[in-house]
Amino acid sequence: MGKAEVVELGGSGLLERVSSGARPGRFSVDAVRRDFPILGTTVRGRPLIYLDNAATSQKPQAVIDAIVRFYAMGNANIHRGVYALSEQATVAYDEARRRVARFLGAESPAEIVFTRGTTESINLVAQSWGRAALRPGDEILVTAMEHHSNLIPWQLVAEQTGAVLRACPITQQGELDLEAWHRLLGDRTRLVAVTHLSNALGTLNPVRELAEAARARGAVVLVDGAQSAPHLPIDVQALGCDFFACSGHKLYGPTGVGVLYGRAELLQRMPPWQGGGGMIASVTLERSTWAEPPARFEAGTPPIAEAIGLATALDYVDEIGFEAITAWEDALLHLAVERVGAVPGVRLVGTAPRRAAVLSFVVDGIHPHDVGAVLDDQGIAVRAGHHCAQPVMRHFGIPATLRASFAFYNTLDEVEALARGLRRVQEVFA
Amino acid sequence: MTGLSELYQNVILEHNRSPRNYRLMADANREAQGHNPLCGDQVTVRLKVEDGRIQDAAFQGMGCAISRASASLMTAAVKGQTPQQATELFQQFHRLVTGHPEAADPETLGKLAVFSGVSAYPIRVKCASLPWHTMKAALDQTREAD
């Protein structure tokens, strides 16, 4: 009997123990690279050098296998199925929720809502909590370094409720202007929404301090963890936030699944934001009552295979361990700052002392798209553009930047190749 | 480097370095602004249309080498043409950069043929065609610009 045919006690059999190429305490980049099939491919005849991890990360074989296994042997819709396959899928989906809760340090799996991604998680809070709680004149405080997905949902709900949106400025280094922050945080502030790690600049925000100050004022705190969750150990209780949003696909999992952590007490009071199957307690033709969280916020068939894939990705990440991940990624970023920064005509954008995994820069006189095209010709994948952070670009007076963003499977040689590539760019456009 | 050197042909690199007609035209009577929200490129195209012909064409803005060179070569190409000829040239150019060079007439395109390499890079088609769309928008103005 194959493993997936058995519904084991306390387990679905769909989530198997994951082993990575890394051994605890002995991180080897060569070993972990072998877990990612795409890293062995070529682009335009050159070995792929993938430096666009802030956009999406690559997937280890274990995640690919978990998704294949689900569809090949475990696929059924969850809940209310009275047959074994449905029970097994339900157990696997619930296991995935528990896995995420553990990963984020949530008190209970009931605090974990599966969404399509960070964007949907934030929209959920804006439309459910925001529309119910915000009154005309209430203030929402964001920062000028937010990704559009942590800005536009608040613009929309501000318009709907009469709340006022305020944005804390950033400094020339790309750090949050803390003086301004404390000035802007007032008695009318009902919610602060702040990125943990800026996707455009790599700046790490002192989220714990920001949350503490906000909660002392009675404000609710949402942390956009899309960028931080893949790079730092997250403990939502230690951070002191009420909501934390992140995406599966940046965490080595599949696209189409994300997470909203919400403190139980808040989720409990929030109305549904989408109606459909799976989110009700009882329904008549006139009215309905709502299921308890998290089901209340998961109308319709959820991303089952994706949640299982995400849980497998979290197992994989934990197997390597954040101690090894942060140490290696810091080494990559450190070398990148040194090597890329030393290329004549290159100017780094965002030089905050505390940052991670992201290097944003411009090359004098050469448009980022042209730089990106020449790097691409050498197999180097970076992003060129405004990174969905147009206010950040405006702050620095530039239309776009190049962004190299790292993951634990990148190598020091790849960083050197990036610096060499940039010198090649300058030859082409000399 | 074949794909890349096809994309960045010497003529393109040269026009990127020293674009022609990059200036504010004081006596323009047509003007339009083009913007590509995906990459932030912006271009302003100004034309002087008199006696049924484009007497002068100029542009300003910021963009990548492809869009700068495209604007530069475009302004040079449409000078002296009737609006109809310029529109026809745009159609030819569009066929060239979208990978239908067989439908484009090399005679009509002239120097613009250096953009043939763009078709191998679908996301750069917009860079090459933004100045042209903007020029067309300027031509289509019924009211004269201030």
Interface residues (C-beta under 8 A of the other chain):
Chain A: R44 I366 H367 P368 H369 D370 A373 V374 D377 A384 G385 H386 Q390 M393 P399 A400 V428 F429
Chain B: M1 G3 L4 L7 Y8 L13 N16 L38 C39 G40 D41 Q42 M62 G63 C64 A65 I66 R68 Y121 R124 C127
